[in-house]
């Protein structure tokens, strides 16, 4: 099982070697993992070196009967969290605990803890999924839509060459986007540049300063959506939020707010096609795929007048959450590449997704349930889990399936040539329609077609 590549420094405090082996396997060889067994060694490491991730194991034997943390234990790990944050404000702090109350968990999160994992149910599959969520790219996306002719930057901006999988300088530090470079962007259909992650906050401020009319920054708005979505995922793994009705409702509302932000961003463009050009994250990743898929779902649902829009977008964002608890090694394969055993394992993510939502006390509407249950059904009846066909498949589930399939055709990935939104749509139709089998309802596809004309 191959973990995601992440060249980071990780500090793990545990004297349980089964936890140590699990964490080491999840982060993989690209990560430099420092393992210590005492509090003194952990404090010393945090003082001497910058760590991007700090994991603290609160062993079951350290907790009183009933499993909840003692007040002194809670204060102890919060001191660690605060000290780690002081050493590196961007550090991701994770507590692995047996049991913790909702109040304790929320207090810990407010005090700076990033994530609270259940020691009883932690597994290699789930930990690899968590690492994928936590993983920070070296470069952050800058939308060229935001760059005015007067803007200049203290850090270089880069262009990504997908066929070579390389970032090359495009605008040097101190330079502006002059006429010649803007013509290059337009002729080559380049809608995104990239800034080093550490320089991203400063680039945002420089973009704001160059936009004197206080127009919205797509770069900043999409970054905020990304952070909100990651926080939603964190709640799914947060041990203290299980069976907490009020937190479940809040989680649903947070997802609905992302739908509202998308709707407001779409209004800045004259046509849905322009929004498709400028809004999506360009490079494929698990996080970008979920956000892009939700955005495309919104565009398509608006064109078909399918409601309730906010519930459909939330369903689109989290429809694959069940994949966090299955064998991660099969997720990089196409469905037609899976053998029978792997396909049966993959199918488990559908009921597991519903179980996670119920465990988190999230109100599951009919639309959300339909999306989770039926996003793998096919128009020709060859899908799963129910082998529904034709108009048996709920429209919202079909839209989510189309939207996320479209993202595979439009997103940039190493070795893949860049396409326009229309080219990607034509590629999707060629691959999924008019063959011996059909994945999507041709009538729904026909109703989406005008967006791309």
Secondary structure, 3 states (H helix, E strand, C coil): CCCCCCCCEEEEECCCHHHHHHHHHHHCCCCEEEEECCHHHHHHHHHHCCCCEEEEECCHHHCCCCCCCCHHHHHHHHHHHHHHHHHCCCCEEEEEECCCCHHHHHHHHHCCCCEEEECCCCCHHHHHHHHHHHCCCCEEEEEHHHCCCCCECCCCEEEEECCCCEEEEEECCCCECCHHHHHHHHHCCCCEEEEEHHHHHHHHHHHHHHCCCCCCCHHHHHHHHHHHHHHHHHHHHCHHHCCCHHHHHHHHHHHHHHHHHHHHHHCCCCCHHHHHHHCCCCECCHHHHHHHHHHHHHHHHHHHCCCCHHHHHHHHHHCCHHHHHCCHHHCCCCHHHCCHHHHHHHHHHHHHHHHHHHHCCCCCCHHHHHHHHHCCCCCCCCCCCCCCCHHHCCHHHHHHHHHHHHHHHHCECCCCCCCCHHHHHHHHHHHHCCCCCCCCCHHHHHHHHHHHC
